[in-house]
Amino acid sequence: MKSTITKTDQVVERKVRDNLILVPMKTGPARLDALYTLNETAGFIWDSITPGITRDELVARLVAKYDVSEATARQDVQRVLERLTAIGAIQE
């Protein structure tokens, strides 16, 4: 069985104009006074994280949305998920 990705309750998201910002709600690796602005790709990945989604499904969505190679999409998903995990925004 493939692992799935879920959002945690450790951040809240805010949209300010065209920017998606994650705001940490708890102490830990992410500081309470920090804000994380997601670029377009990271924002798309964040918005695509729904209950039960896998890395492979995120890669497929990125390929379909941006018409990039699977290898490029896989690298982007890996990088974004690592950063979201580091700030406590997701868990796998």
VENLINMO-V221244 format. One record per residue. N is the residue number from 1. RES is the residue in three letters. SS is DSSP state (helix for helix, strand for strand, loop for the rest). PSI is psi in radians with two decimals (999 if undefined). OMEGA is omega as a letter, one per 30 degrees, with the letter a starting at -180 (NA if undefined). Layout:
n={N & N}
res={RES & RES}
ss={SS & SS}
psi={PSI & PSI}
omega={OMEGA & OMEGA}
//
This chain:
n={1 & 2 & 3 & 4 & 5 & 6 & 7 & 8 & 9 & 10 & 11 & 12 & 13 & 14 & 15 & 16 & 17 & 18 & 19 & 20 & 21 & 22 & 23 & 24 & 25 & 26 & 27 & 28 & 29 & 30 & 31 & 32 & 33 & 34 & 35 & 36 & 37 & 38 & 39 & 40 & 41 & 42 & 43 & 44 & 45 & 46 & 47 & 48 & 49 & 50 & 51 & 52 & 53 & 54 & 55 & 56 & 57 & 58 & 59 & 60 & 61 & 62 & 63 & 64 & 65 & 66 & 67 & 68 & 69 & 70 & 71 & 72 & 73 & 74 & 75 & 76 & 77 & 78 & 79 & 80 & 81 & 82 & 83 & 84 & 85 & 86 & 87 & 88 & 89 & 90 & 91 & 92}
res={MET & LYS & SER & THR & ILE & THR & LYS & THR & ASP & GLN & VAL & VAL & GLU & ARG & LYS & VAL & ARG & ASP & ASN & LEU & ILE & LEU & VAL & PRO & MET & LYS & THR & GLY & PRO & ALA & ARG & LEU & ASP & ALA & LEU & TYR & THR & LEU & ASN & GLU & THR & ALA & GLY & PHE & ILE & TRP & ASP & SER & ILE & THR & PRO & GLY & ILE & THR & ARG & ASP & GLU & LEU & VAL & ALA & ARG & LEU & VAL & ALA & LYS & TYR & ASP & VAL & SER & GLU & ALA & THR & ALA & ARG & GLN & ASP & VAL & GLN & ARG & VAL & LEU & GLU & ARG & LEU & THR & ALA & ILE & GLY & ALA & ILE & GLN & GLU}
ss={loop & loop & loop & loop & loop & strand & strand & loop & loop & loop & strand & strand & strand & strand & strand & strand & loop & loop & strand & strand & strand & strand & strand & strand & loop & loop & loop & loop & loop & loop & loop & loop & loop & loop & strand & strand & strand & strand & loop & helix & helix & helix & helix & helix & helix & helix & helix & helix & loop & loop & loop & loop & loop & loop & helix & helix & helix & helix & helix & helix & helix & helix & helix & helix & helix & helix & loop & loop & loop & helix & helix & helix & helix & helix & helix & helix & helix & helix & helix & helix & helix & helix & helix & helix & helix & helix & loop & loop & loop & strand & strand & loop}
psi={2.33 & 2.53 & 2.66 & 2.83 & 2.36 & 2.61 & 2.60 & 3.08 & 0.28 & -0.14 & 2.72 & 2.64 & 2.56 & 2.40 & 2.17 & 1.89 & -2.05 & 0.15 & 2.42 & 2.16 & 2.35 & 2.31 & 2.05 & 2.46 & -0.20 & 2.84 & 2.94 & -2.61 & -0.56 & 2.21 & 2.58 & -0.42 & 0.21 & 2.60 & 2.51 & 1.99 & 2.22 & 2.36 & -3.14 & -0.79 & -0.84 & -0.67 & -0.70 & -0.76 & -0.81 & -0.85 & -0.45 & -0.22 & 1.82 & 2.81 & 2.26 & 0.02 & 2.56 & 2.94 & -0.77 & -0.67 & -0.66 & -0.74 & -0.81 & -0.71 & -0.70 & -0.73 & -0.80 & -0.69 & -0.77 & 0.00 & 0.89 & 2.90 & 2.76 & -0.66 & -0.76 & -0.78 & -0.73 & -0.72 & -0.76 & -0.79 & -0.78 & -0.85 & -0.81 & -0.77 & -0.64 & -0.76 & -0.70 & -0.63 & -0.75 & -0.57 & 0.06 & 0.30 & -0.46 & 2.88 & 2.68 & 999}
omega={l & l & l & a & l & l & l & l & a & l & l & l & l & l & l & a & a & a & l & a & l & a & l & a & a & l & a & a & l & a & a & a & a & l & a & l & a & l & a & a & l & l & l & l & l & a & a & a & l & a & l & a & l & l & a & l & l & l & a & l & l & l & a & a & a & l & l & l & l & a & l & l & a & l & l & l & l & a & a & l & l & a & l & l & a & l & l & a & a & l & a & NA}
//
